[in-house]
Amino acid sequence: MSVNSAETPAVVEVVLVKAGRTKIRYASELLHDDGTRLAVRAPWAGDGVRDFGFVRFEAGDVFTEYYWRDRWYSVKEVRTQAGVLKGWYCDITRPAVLTGTRLVVEDLDLDLWRSADGTDVRRLDEDEFAESGLAERDPRAAAAAVAALDELERLARGDGFTDLLE
């Protein structure tokens, strides 16, 4: 299904769910949907500034977000309002589900950051993942989440990372 298809909405509401509750929801512009991978663009939807120490998300930042219906992660390219690439923030998630104009993604606590120049690749929130109890509640999902993080890290440290987004 192409973006120009009559049945494809131009605007998609992204709904990020964590631990059974909606963490955040925001409107985004649908850029691409090939039936497996979706790409949307949205301004920073958080409240105020989020300073991680290695990157800051702030008003004016633009996120181009890639979601897959068959992979356990999403990749968010982060740029300043002026278009300068900050890097990529990757969420480990269950595969994305698009129903009508609503894209629902379940966050599984693990994350990965890759800087714009590729020199800073870091795994994030492994402690939150361990504390979430997912390994006990759903061992198959926990194993898929860890495998997805390992795959993303391998890609982020190599030359094939941006191939995911083409």
C-alpha positions in Angstrom: 0.0 0.0 0.0 1.5 3.3 -1.0 1.1 6.7 0.7 -0.8 7.9 -2.3 -3.3 5.1 -1.9 -6.9 6.3 -1.2 -7.2 4.0 1.8 -4.0 5.2 3.5 -4.5 8.1 5.9 -2.3 11.1 5.7 -2.3 11.5 9.5 -1.7 8.6 11.9 -2.1 8.8 15.7 0.9 7.1 17.3 0.0 5.4 20.6 2.9 4.2 22.8 1.7 1.7 25.4 3.9 0.6 28.3 2.9 -1.9 31.0 -0.7 -1.9 29.8 -1.2 1.9 29.9 -0.9 4.6 27.3 2.4 6.4 27.9 2.0 9.0 25.1 0.0 9.6 22.0 0.6 12.1 19.3 -0.4 12.9 15.7 2.1 12.2 13.0 2.3 12.5 9.2 2.3 9.2 7.4 5.3 9.1 5.0 5.3 5.5 3.9 3.5 2.2 4.4 4.5 -0.8 2.3 2.5 -3.3 4.3 5.5 -4.3 6.5 7.3 -1.1 7.4 5.7 2.3 8.2 7.4 5.7 8.4 5.9 8.7 10.1 7.1 12.2 10.9 6.2 14.2 14.0 7.6 17.0 16.1 8.9 16.1 19.6 5.8 15.2 21.5 7.3 15.2 25.0 6.7 17.8 27.6 9.6 20.3 27.8 13.2 19.1 27.4 14.3 15.5 27.9 18.1 15.5 28.6 19.7 12.1 28.6 23.2 13.5 29.1 24.3 12.2 25.7 21.4 13.9 23.7 18.6 16.4 24.4 15.1 16.1 22.9 13.5 19.5 22.9 10.8 21.7 21.3 11.4 22.0 17.5 13.1 18.6 17.2 11.7 16.5 14.4 11.4 12.7 14.6 11.1 10.5 11.5 10.0 7.2 13.0 10.1 3.7 11.4 7.9 0.9 12.6 7.7 -2.7 11.5 4.8 -5.1 11.6 7.2 -8.0 11.7 10.1 -6.8 13.9 10.4 -6.2 17.6 11.7 -2.6 17.4 11.2 0.9 16.1 13.9 3.4 15.0 13.4 7.1 15.4 15.7 9.5 13.5 16.1 12.7 15.5 16.9 16.1 13.9 16.9 19.6 15.1 14.4 22.1 13.7 17.1 23.2 11.4 17.6 19.7 10.1 20.8 18.8 11.8 20.9 15.0 12.6 21.3 14.3 16.3 21.1 10.5 16.0 18.7 7.6 16.3 16.7 6.5 19.3 15.5 2.9 19.0 12.8 1.4 21.1 12.4 -2.4 21.6 8.7 -3.0 21.1 6.3 -5.7 20.0 5.5 -5.5 16.3 3.5 -2.4 15.4 -0.3 -2.6 14.8 -2.0 -0.1 12.5 -5.8 -0.1 12.8 -7.4 2.6 10.7 -5.5 5.8 11.6 -4.1 4.5 14.9 -0.6 3.0 15.2 -0.2 1.1 18.5 3.2 0.2 19.7 4.0 -1.6 23.0 7.2 -0.5 24.6 9.2 -3.3 26.2 11.6 -1.0 28.2 14.8 -1.7 26.3 16.3 1.0 24.2 19.3 1.8 22.1 20.9 5.1 21.1 23.2 5.7 18.1 24.8 9.1 17.6 24.8 10.9 14.3 28.4 10.0 13.6 27.9 6.4 14.8 30.7 6.6 17.4 28.3 6.5 20.4 26.2 3.3 20.5 24.6 2.5 23.9 22.1 0.1 25.3 19.6 1.8 27.6 17.2 0.8 30.3 18.3 -2.9 30.8 17.6 -2.4 34.5 14.0 -1.3 33.8 13.6 -4.4 31.5 14.8 -6.7 34.2 12.5 -5.1 36.8 9.5 -5.2 34.4 9.0 -9.0 35.0 8.4 -9.6 31.3 10.8 -12.6 31.4 8.6 -14.3 34.0 5.2 -13.2 32.5 6.1 -13.8 28.8 9.4 -15.5 28.3 9.0 -15.7 24.5 8.4 -11.9 24.3 11.4 -11.3 26.6 13.6 -13.4 24.4 12.4 -11.7 21.3 13.1 -8.3 22.9 16.7 -9.2 23.9 17.3 -10.6 20.4 16.0 -7.4 18.8 18.3 -5.3 21.0 21.3 -7.5 20.1 20.4 -7.2 16.4 20.0 -3.4 16.5 23.3 -3.0 18.4 25.1 -5.2 15.8 23.6 -3.1 13.0 24.3 0.2 14.8 28.0 -0.7 15.2 28.3 -1.6 11.6 27.6 -0.1 8.2 24.2 -1.6 7.7 22.2 0.5 10.2 20.9 3.2 7.8 19.9 0.5 5.3 17.0 -0.3 7.7 15.5 3.1 6.9 15.8 3.1 3.1 
